[in-house]
Amino acid sequence: MVAIKILPASIETDFDAVRQVYFQTWQATYRGQLPAAFLQKLTPETWQPERQFRNTQLALTPGGKIVGVCSYGPARWDRYSGYGEIYSIYILPAYQHLGIGQQLMQTALEILTQRYQQIYLEVLVTNRSAQNFYQQFGFQKTAVVRTEQVPGGELKTVVYQMGLTKS
C-alpha cells in the first residue's frame, strides 16, 4: 500500500482536481468497454462532484494531490429505496492497484453500514475487474441489469448487493 490519506471532501475541496480523477479514469478504464462516441463527448465538466461533497471521501498523496474519490449515500433508484448506495469509486490510472481503492471502499462502507442495513451499487457488465473488486467486500451479483442508450451504443450495468444472495 502507498502512503495515502483518506479524508472527507469539504466545501474547500479542489473539485476541479476531483473532476480530473473522474475524467481520466473514465477515459482509461472504459476505453473498449463503452462506445468511443460516448467517451469522446465527456469532458471534466461532465461531472459535478461538489453536489455530493458531504458523501465523498478523497484519497490524497502526502503532497495533497487528489488521486482517488469515492461517493456514496442513499439509494438513487426507487427500486432500492431504504438502501445505501456506492455511487462511484475512481482512482487515477497511475495510482490503481496500490490498495487505494480498498482504503476508500472500507471508509465508505464503515459510514454506510452505520446508516443502512443493505447496500448496492451498479457496475458495467463488461468491467470484470471492478466486479471482482466489489466481490472482495461481500457484494454479490444480482440478475438486475439496466441498459441506457448513449451516443454510439449502450451503457449496460448490473446491480451488486452487499451480503445478499443472488436475486
C-alpha angles and dihedrals in degrees: 000000000000122000100265131155119219110209135165117255117249138191087269093056116126095247092181087064090048090051089053091054089054094044098045093044093050092048093050102035101040099042103122092013098070130038111278090227090059095048091048091058093056121098130173087262089063088085127062104192093164088074092070102028091131089064098043133100122198131207111217132185119230086264091056099254113150106233101160143024136191123189126190143153142125118351114277094198116077090219087069099042109160093026128110116236136208100220099186146339120193133170124188108257094244090056099045121117092027098105096263093117090053091052093049093045094048091052093048092047092050088056096042096047089057089059106029137041093204129042130187140176139183124234133180111268088230095051100093093162092059091044090055090047093053092046088059087065095050099266114145128204116249131197090249111115127173125199123199125185112234132171107294098011144322139331106210121187134181124211121239120194127199116247097345129121118249114282 
